[in-house]
């Protein structure tokens, strides 16, 4: 049976919408300045095969990657974590930062 979490961050409570999810999946909404990584870390770790998919702000991506890879030892092949923007940085600046981060990660593989 499927079991897991979907943690979704929106700007404000009025952005929360009703979504249909499979049985066994818990949806957690966070808003504003709440930390995505802190919310994920606060959830009870479930038993079973782990699969992670995350698209987020750059700093959240790094914190989540650290948590899943290092703290929880999730296999790299079972993780997809990507940032789509970095707070306070232009799109082009984010691309540069993301490329630099990827090069650092390859060196740690």
PLY file of the C-alpha trace (Angstrom):
ply
format ascii 1.0
element vertex 109
property float x
property float y
property float z
element edge 108
property int vertex1
property int vertex2
end_header
0.00 0.00 0.00
1.19 3.49 -0.84
2.05 5.70 2.09
3.81 9.00 2.20
3.65 12.74 2.32
3.17 15.64 -0.03
4.46 18.87 1.49
3.36 21.89 -0.49
4.45 25.46 0.17
2.30 28.40 -0.93
2.60 32.12 -0.31
-0.56 32.51 1.77
-3.42 30.41 3.09
-5.79 31.64 0.37
-3.54 29.80 -2.14
-4.39 26.40 -0.62
-6.69 24.36 -2.83
-8.45 21.04 -2.41
-6.55 18.32 -4.23
-7.34 14.68 -4.78
-4.62 12.32 -3.59
-4.25 8.56 -3.46
-5.21 6.75 -0.27
-2.27 6.64 2.13
-0.83 10.00 1.06
-0.98 12.84 3.60
-0.91 16.40 2.29
0.74 19.09 4.43
0.46 22.74 3.42
2.86 25.39 4.65
2.73 29.09 3.98
4.84 32.24 3.87
8.18 32.04 5.61
7.65 28.54 7.00
10.57 26.29 6.14
9.88 23.44 3.74
12.87 21.50 5.06
11.83 21.99 8.70
8.34 20.69 7.93
9.72 17.62 6.14
12.12 16.89 9.02
9.22 17.09 11.51
7.24 14.32 9.82
7.36 10.77 11.15
9.75 8.67 9.06
7.75 5.88 7.45
8.93 2.30 6.96
9.29 0.87 3.48
10.91 1.73 0.17
11.69 5.43 -0.07
11.20 7.60 -3.13
11.72 11.38 -2.99
10.68 14.01 -5.53
11.12 17.69 -4.75
11.07 20.95 -6.71
11.73 24.02 -4.59
13.75 27.11 -3.83
17.55 26.57 -3.90
18.21 26.77 -0.14
15.30 24.42 0.60
16.64 22.03 -2.06
20.06 21.91 -0.41
18.59 21.34 3.06
16.32 18.57 1.77
19.16 16.93 -0.15
21.30 16.96 3.02
18.47 15.44 5.05
17.55 12.66 2.64
21.07 11.71 1.51
23.04 12.15 4.70
20.63 12.00 7.64
18.30 9.33 6.23
20.74 7.57 3.84
18.26 7.43 0.96
19.86 5.96 -2.16
20.70 8.64 -4.77
18.76 6.69 -7.41
15.62 7.11 -5.30
15.90 10.90 -5.03
15.03 13.69 -7.45
15.57 17.11 -5.89
15.85 20.24 -7.98
15.65 23.97 -7.38
13.73 26.19 -9.74
14.72 29.55 -8.23
16.85 31.15 -5.52
15.40 33.83 -3.30
16.90 37.24 -4.13
18.74 36.06 -7.26
17.89 36.54 -10.93
17.01 33.56 -13.10
20.43 33.72 -14.77
22.14 33.99 -11.39
20.23 30.96 -10.16
21.39 28.95 -13.19
25.03 29.76 -12.38
24.62 28.87 -8.69
22.82 25.65 -9.58
25.57 24.61 -12.02
28.26 25.32 -9.43
26.36 23.26 -6.86
25.98 20.35 -9.32
29.74 20.33 -9.95
30.40 20.20 -6.19
27.95 17.32 -5.83
29.57 15.35 -8.65
32.87 15.62 -6.79
31.22 14.02 -3.74
29.63 11.14 -5.64
0 1
1 2
2 3
3 4
4 5
5 6
6 7
7 8
8 9
9 10
10 11
11 12
12 13
13 14
14 15
15 16
16 17
17 18
18 19
19 20
20 21
21 22
22 23
23 24
24 25
25 26
26 27
27 28
28 29
29 30
30 31
31 32
32 33
33 34
34 35
35 36
36 37
37 38
38 39
39 40
40 41
41 42
42 43
43 44
44 45
45 46
46 47
47 48
48 49
49 50
50 51
51 52
52 53
53 54
54 55
55 56
56 57
57 58
58 59
59 60
60 61
61 62
62 63
63 64
64 65
65 66
66 67
67 68
68 69
69 70
70 71
71 72
72 73
73 74
74 75
75 76
76 77
77 78
78 79
79 80
80 81
81 82
82 83
83 84
84 85
85 86
86 87
87 88
88 89
89 90
90 91
91 92
92 93
93 94
94 95
95 96
96 97
97 98
98 99
99 100
100 101
101 102
102 103
103 104
104 105
105 106
106 107
107 108
